[in-house]
Amino acid sequence: MENLQNNAAEILILLLLVITFLQSGLDKITDWKGNISWLREHFAKTFMKDMVPQSVAIVLVLEIITGMLCLLGIIRLLIDGDRLTGLYGSILSCLTLLILLFGQRVAKDYEGARTIVVYFIPAVLGVLLLQ
């Protein structure tokens, strides 16, 4: 209980990242064709138009690893107060979000890019709190 009280903000941020990345990864898995179809159209006028399936696969792997690392970070914080796993999860969250932001900027989807920044802010805060 003491670890929960001492790390409440960190755990809440990690939980936000777990939900964000695992849900997004599961969505890609359960609706692969729909995601690929939408993203092919989204990137149709960019240099990335021929790389959509490979890019989505890379992002999917990153999202699942990120979500699992953040989940493990919560467990480690609760069990023994260890912050390192959560820190790595937060850092990987930031890197994954930067990759997604790059894609949105390339596609000139500035509203989508703005949405990613909303997730990036707590991810950076997680890095700051966990280091």
MILUMGU-198784 format. One record per residue (C-alpha): x, y, z; residue in one letter. Coordinates in steps of 0.001 Angstrom, whole numbers, padded with zeros to 6 digits, always signed. Layout:
BEGIN
XYZA...
//
This chain:
BEGIN
+000000+000000+000000M+002900+002316+000748E+004264+001891-002796N+000877+002907-004200L+000772+006029-002050Q+004370+006977-002834N+004003+006416-006591N+000379+007305-007326A+001145+009862-010066A+003654+007572-011748E+001245+004629-011652I-001595+006721-013101L+000609+007932-015954I+001806+004407-016662L-001805+003199-016603L-002727+005869-019168L+000116+004632-021369L-000872+000966-020903V-004443+001711-021987I-003302+003891-024889T-000790+001492-026387F-002380-001882-025691L-005764-000723-026989Q-004164+000722-030113S-002148-002450-030685G-005154-004689-030152L-007165-002545-032562D-004507-003050-035224K-004537-006802-034606I-008330-007172-034664T-008879-004855-037653D-005660-005181-039618W-007308-004844-043036K-009378-001836-041998G-006360-000068-040539N-004212-000773-043602I-006964+000399-045929S-007483+003657-044038W-003754+004318-043716L-003066+003622-047407R-005490+006435-048187E-004052+008614-045403H-000513+008323-046813F-001467+008109-050524A+000228+011400-051425K+003394+010864-049399T+006687+009061-049824F+005361+006495-047315M+002522+005269-049563K+004293+002021-050438D+005447+001332-046870M+002094+001281-045066V+001841-002427-044104P+005482-002580-042970Q+005145+000686-041040S+001956-000470-039332V+003643-003751-038365A+006566-001860-036814I+004221+000478-034943V+002132-002500-033776L+005179-004235-032299V+006313-001003-030636L+002849-000379-029181E+002547-003871-027711I+006060-003788-026248I+005473-000281-024889T+002142-001198-023301G+003537-004370-021739M+006614-002552-020431L+004421+000126-018832C+002216-002588-017300L+005273-004346-015921L+006441-000951-014647G+003224-000586-012636I+003626-004069-011181I+007264-003415-010237R+006344-000082-008632L+003625-001733-006570L+005649-004779-005527I+009054-003370-004718D+009046+000333-005621G+011385-000250-008574D+011094+002640-011032R+013428+001492-013815L+010939-000612-015795T+008377+002194-015704G+011050+004664-016798L+011926+002472-019781Y+008229+002142-020605G+007771+005919-020469S+010823+006506-022640I+009640+003950-025209L+006204+005596-025084S+007795+008911-026016C+009769+007357-028870L+006698+005521-030205T+004645+008705-030044L+007376+010615-031880L+007255+008022-034669I+003482+008432-034867L+003840+012219-034816L+006301+012028-037699F+003784+010030-039719G+000997+012505-039045Q+003209+015425-040038R+004258+013655-043255V+000579+013059-044067A-000088+016742-043261K-002683+015657-040710D-002035+018482-038289Y-005099+017736-036164E-003917+014147-035766G-000445+015403-034877A-001931+017683-032230R-003740+014695-030703T-000478+012779-030431I+001090+015693-028559V-001710+015370-025982V-000410+011847-025236Y+003217+012914-025457F+002926+015403-022578I+002022+012841-019871P+004563+010392-021341A+007328+012981-020862V+005970+013733-017396L+006256+010003-016681G+009905+010096-017721V+010530+013075-015439L+008787+011503-012459L+010383+008100-012854L+014019+009143-013342Q
//
